[in-house]
Amino acid sequence: MLSARSAAFRRSLSRHRHARHAGFTAIELLIAMAMVAVLAALAYPSFREQVTRARRVDAVLAIAAAQLAQERWRANQASYGSLVAIGVGSVSGAGHYTLLVSAHDAAGYEILATAVGAQGRDADCRNLRLQVAAGIPSYASGPDASVANAAPMNKRCWSL
């Protein structure tokens, strides 16, 4: 009789142990959620930087299109033209930058792309400028319209 009770107790204990390990406890779920939160906090800034860099290509493409249009215009005119004259819109293709031809004459022109919307948070490369004088292009960038970044930062902004 003792062995029958002992066997029944063991079966009961085995069922309780097995039932206890069937799911996750609240502590285990909280630990897993904390680990996911830490990983997300580490990855998000890098993701955001990559999105910003990808959107910067929008400005480079818009400036390149305006540069080609300027050269086509100049082939038939006495001087370079404004955005309206060369037939280029004042907003980049994806809408992350506004374009402005700030100077144009017979010798050259200057195109300034300024970040708008969410891209405006691109602190170091908010403004990109292409200046062409006597057929020689120069690239500049900066947080404001003075586009006064140093050469290494210009290379990073222009992806050169």
C-alpha positions as CSV (number, residue, x, y, z in Angstrom):
1,M,0.0,0.0,0.0
2,L,2.8,2.3,0.7
3,S,4.3,1.8,-2.7
4,A,0.9,2.5,-4.4
5,R,0.6,5.8,-2.5
6,S,4.3,6.6,-3.3
7,A,3.7,5.9,-7.1
8,A,0.6,8.1,-7.1
9,F,2.5,10.9,-5.4
10,R,5.3,10.6,-7.9
11,R,2.8,10.8,-10.8
12,S,1.1,13.8,-9.3
13,L,4.5,15.5,-8.7
14,S,5.5,14.7,-12.3
15,R,2.3,16.3,-13.7
16,H,2.8,19.4,-11.6
17,R,6.4,19.8,-12.7
18,H,5.5,19.3,-16.4
19,A,2.6,21.7,-16.2
20,R,4.8,24.4,-14.6
21,H,7.3,24.3,-17.5
22,A,4.7,24.5,-20.2
23,G,4.8,28.3,-20.6
24,F,6.9,31.4,-19.9
25,T,6.7,33.2,-16.7
26,A,6.1,37.0,-16.5
27,I,9.7,37.5,-15.4
28,E,11.0,35.6,-18.5
29,L,8.9,37.7,-20.8
30,L,10.0,40.9,-19.1
31,I,13.6,40.0,-19.5
32,A,13.1,39.1,-23.2
33,M,11.3,42.4,-23.8
34,A,14.1,44.3,-22.0
35,M,16.7,42.6,-24.3
36,V,14.7,43.6,-27.4
37,A,14.4,47.2,-26.2
38,V,18.2,47.4,-25.6
39,L,18.9,46.0,-29.1
40,A,16.4,48.4,-30.7
41,A,17.9,51.4,-28.8
42,L,21.3,50.5,-30.1
43,A,20.2,49.9,-33.7
44,Y,17.8,52.8,-34.2
45,P,20.4,55.6,-34.5
46,S,22.3,53.7,-37.1
47,F,19.2,53.0,-39.0
48,R,18.2,56.7,-38.9
49,E,21.7,57.7,-40.2
50,Q,21.3,55.3,-43.1
51,V,17.9,56.7,-44.0
52,T,19.3,60.3,-43.9
53,R,22.2,59.3,-46.1
54,A,19.9,57.6,-48.6
55,R,17.7,60.7,-48.7
56,R,20.8,62.9,-49.3
57,V,21.1,61.1,-52.7
58,D,17.9,62.9,-53.7
59,A,19.7,66.2,-53.5
60,V,22.7,64.9,-55.4
61,L,20.5,63.6,-58.2
62,A,18.4,66.8,-58.4
63,I,21.6,68.9,-58.6
64,A,23.0,66.6,-61.3
65,A,19.8,67.0,-63.3
66,A,19.9,70.8,-62.9
67,Q,23.6,70.8,-63.9
68,L,22.8,68.9,-67.1
69,A,19.9,71.2,-67.9
70,Q,22.2,74.2,-67.3
71,E,24.7,72.9,-69.8
72,R,22.0,72.2,-72.4
73,W,20.7,75.7,-71.9
74,R,24.1,77.3,-72.1
75,A,24.9,75.5,-75.4
76,N,22.1,77.6,-77.0
77,Q,22.2,80.8,-74.9
78,A,24.7,83.5,-74.0
79,S,24.5,82.7,-70.3
80,Y,23.3,80.1,-67.8
81,G,19.7,80.3,-66.7
82,S,17.4,80.2,-63.8
83,L,15.5,77.1,-62.7
84,V,12.4,78.2,-64.6
85,A,14.5,79.0,-67.8
86,I,16.2,75.6,-67.8
87,G,13.0,73.8,-67.0
88,V,13.9,72.2,-63.7
89,G,11.5,72.2,-60.7
90,S,12.3,73.9,-57.4
91,V,11.8,70.6,-55.4
92,S,13.9,67.5,-55.7
93,G,12.4,64.3,-57.1
94,A,11.5,62.7,-53.7
95,G,10.7,66.1,-52.2
96,H,13.4,66.1,-49.5
97,Y,15.2,69.2,-50.8
98,T,14.4,72.5,-52.4
99,L,16.6,73.8,-55.2
100,L,17.6,77.3,-55.9
101,V,19.9,78.8,-58.6
102,S,21.4,81.5,-56.5
103,A,23.6,83.0,-59.2
104,H,24.0,82.6,-62.9
105,D,25.7,84.5,-65.7
106,A,27.8,83.8,-68.8
107,A,30.8,82.4,-66.7
108,G,29.0,80.0,-64.4
109,Y,26.2,79.3,-61.9
110,E,25.5,78.2,-58.4
111,I,22.8,75.6,-57.4
112,L,21.9,75.3,-53.7
113,A,19.8,72.3,-52.4
114,T,18.3,72.8,-48.9
115,A,16.8,70.0,-46.9
116,V,13.2,70.2,-45.9
117,G,10.9,68.2,-43.7
118,A,12.4,65.3,-41.8
119,Q,15.6,65.6,-43.8
120,G,16.1,69.0,-42.2
121,R,17.5,67.1,-39.2
122,D,20.6,66.3,-41.2
123,A,22.6,68.8,-39.2
124,D,26.0,68.7,-41.0
125,C,24.7,68.3,-44.6
126,R,21.5,70.3,-44.5
127,N,22.7,72.4,-47.5
128,L,24.5,71.2,-50.6
129,R,25.9,73.6,-53.1
130,L,27.4,73.1,-56.6
131,Q,29.2,76.1,-58.0
132,V,30.5,76.0,-61.6
133,A,32.9,78.8,-62.6
134,A,34.7,78.8,-65.9
135,G,33.6,75.1,-66.4
136,I,35.1,73.9,-63.1
137,P,32.7,72.5,-60.6
138,S,33.2,72.9,-56.8
139,Y,31.2,71.1,-54.2
140,A,30.3,72.5,-50.8
141,S,28.0,71.6,-47.9
142,G,27.1,72.8,-44.5
143,P,24.5,73.2,-41.8
144,D,23.4,76.6,-43.1
145,A,23.5,78.5,-46.4
146,S,27.1,79.5,-45.8
147,V,28.0,75.9,-46.7
148,A,31.3,76.1,-44.7
149,N,32.1,72.4,-44.0
150,A,35.7,71.2,-44.1
151,A,36.8,69.0,-47.0
152,P,36.4,65.6,-45.2
153,M,32.8,66.5,-44.3
154,N,32.1,67.7,-47.9
155,K,33.2,64.3,-49.1
156,R,30.9,62.6,-46.7
157,C,27.9,64.8,-47.5
158,W,28.4,64.5,-51.3
159,S,29.2,60.7,-51.0
160,L,32.5,61.3,-52.9
